[in-house]
């Protein structure tokens, strides 16, 4: 009978259930705060409820921390350092050889360019001299033809004047201009 009355919640007012849930949450919050407070804080992480315990037992250093292991490690590091320096010197020597070969090649290229410039300059000068030698007779012919043209022009003017004089004698008026 008691179980039947508990399982039927339809008679319980909603306000009572709401207040009951709020009260349960408040008590849960207080309980959680109390549990968190027992753990300590960032400033004081130790709980003062529990006494500190000090274990007075001595443990020996592990095998890898003994002096012989450290000596082996130091010897290995020194060997690796020597090998690294040896490789560095080999690479440095090889790099020096490459740089010297590059400088020699650069000098050869510059010498070839200077030689090519000299050849091109002399070829250009020869070509200019050849062109000058071919153009001089043409220039002389042009100058001679210019004199001949000037003489022919003077002769044409003289003939035109004579044609005009004959025209005016024959037709008794001035000659046309064309």
C-alpha positions in Angstrom: 0.0 0.0 0.0 2.8 2.4 0.9 4.6 1.4 -2.4 1.4 2.1 -4.4 1.1 5.5 -2.8 4.7 6.4 -3.5 4.6 5.3 -7.1 1.6 7.5 -7.9 3.0 11.1 -8.1 -0.1 12.6 -9.7 -1.3 13.8 -6.4 1.9 15.7 -5.5 1.8 19.3 -6.5 4.3 20.6 -9.1 5.5 23.4 -6.8 6.6 20.8 -4.2 8.6 18.8 -6.8 10.2 21.9 -8.1 11.3 23.0 -4.6 12.5 19.5 -3.8 14.7 19.4 -6.8 16.1 22.9 -6.0 16.8 21.9 -2.5 18.6 18.7 -3.7 20.8 20.7 -6.0 21.7 23.2 -3.3 22.7 20.3 -0.9 24.7 18.7 -3.8 26.5 22.0 -4.5 27.4 22.3 -0.8 28.6 18.7 -0.7 30.7 19.1 -3.9 32.2 22.3 -2.5 33.2 20.5 0.7 34.8 17.7 -1.3 36.8 20.1 -3.5 37.8 22.2 -0.4 39.3 19.1 1.2 41.6 18.6 -1.7 43.3 22.0 -1.3 43.9 25.0 -3.5 46.6 26.1 -5.9 48.2 28.2 -3.1 48.0 25.4 -0.6 47.7 22.1 -2.5 48.2 19.9 0.6 45.2 18.9 2.6 45.7 19.8 6.2 43.4 16.9 7.3 46.0 14.4 6.4 49.4 14.2 8.0 52.6 14.4 5.9 54.5 11.1 5.6 58.2 10.9 4.9 59.6 7.7 3.6 63.2 7.2 4.7 64.2 4.6 2.2 67.4 4.8 0.1 67.4 3.7 -3.5 70.5 3.2 -5.5 71.1 4.8 -8.9 70.0 2.7 -11.8 72.5 0.9 -14.0 72.5 3.5 -16.9 73.4 6.3 -14.5 76.7 4.8 -13.3 80.0 6.3 -14.2 80.9 3.7 -16.8 77.8 4.4 -18.8 78.6 8.1 -18.7 82.1 7.5 -19.9 80.8 5.3 -22.7 78.4 8.1 -23.7 81.2 10.7 -23.5 83.5 8.6 -25.7 80.7 8.0 -28.2 80.0 11.8 -28.4 83.7 12.6 -28.8 84.0 10.0 -31.6 81.0 11.4 -33.4 82.4 14.9 -33.0 85.7 13.8 -34.5 83.9 12.1 -37.4 81.8 15.3 -38.0 84.9 17.5 -38.1 86.6 15.0 -40.5 83.6 15.2 -42.8 83.5 19.0 -42.5 87.1 19.2 -43.5 86.5 16.9 -46.5 83.5 18.9 -47.6 85.4 22.2 -47.1 88.3 20.9 -49.3 85.9 19.8 -52.0 84.1 23.1 -51.8 87.4 25.0 -52.2 88.3 22.9 -55.3 84.9 23.7 -56.8 85.3 27.4 -56.1 88.8 27.4 -57.6 87.5 25.5 -60.7 84.7 28.0 -61.0 87.1 31.0 -60.9 89.4 29.4 -63.5 86.3 28.8 -65.8 85.2 32.4 -65.2 88.6 33.7 -66.2 88.6 31.5 -69.4 85.1 32.8 -70.3 86.2 36.4 -69.7 89.3 35.8 -71.9 87.2 34.3 -74.6 84.8 37.2 -74.5 87.7 39.7 -74.7 89.1 37.8 -77.7 85.7 37.7 -79.4 85.2 41.4 -78.8 88.6 42.0 -80.4 87.8 39.9 -83.4 84.4 41.5 -83.8 85.8 45.0 -83.6 88.5 44.3 -86.2 85.9 42.5 -88.5 83.6 45.5 -88.2 86.4 47.9 -89.0 87.4 45.9 -92.1 83.8 45.8 -93.2 83.5 49.6 -92.7 86.7 50.2 -94.7 85.4 47.9 -97.5 82.1 49.8 -97.6 83.9 53.1 -97.6 86.1 51.9 -100.5 83.0 50.8 -102.5 81.1 54.0 -101.8 83.9 56.5 -102.7 83.7 55.8 -106.5 79.9 56.0 -106.3 80.2 59.4 -104.4 82.6 60.6 -107.1 80.2 59.5 -109.8 77.3 61.2 -108.1 79.3 64.4 -107.7 80.2 64.2 -111.4 76.6 63.5 -112.4 75.5 66.5 -110.2 77.8 68.7 -112.3 76.4 67.2 -115.5 72.9 67.7 -114.3 73.6 71.3 -113.4 75.0 71.8 -116.8 72.0 70.2 -118.5 69.7 72.2 -116.3 71.4 75.4 -117.5 71.2 74.2 -121.1 67.5 73.4 -120.7 66.9 76.9 -119.3 68.8 78.4 -122.2 66.8 76.4 -124.8 63.6 77.4 -123.1 64.5 81.0 -123.4 65.3 80.5 -127.1 61.9 78.7 -127.6 60.2 81.6 -125.9 62.0 84.1 -128.1 61.1 82.2 -131.3 57.5 81.8 -130.2 57.2 85.5 -129.6 58.7 86.2 -133.0 56.4 83.8 -134.8 53.1 84.3 -133.0 53.7 87.8 -131.6 52.6 86.8 -128.1 54.4 85.2 -125.1 54.9 81.5 -125.0 52.8 79.3 -122.6 54.4 78.5 -119.3 54.2 74.7 -119.3 
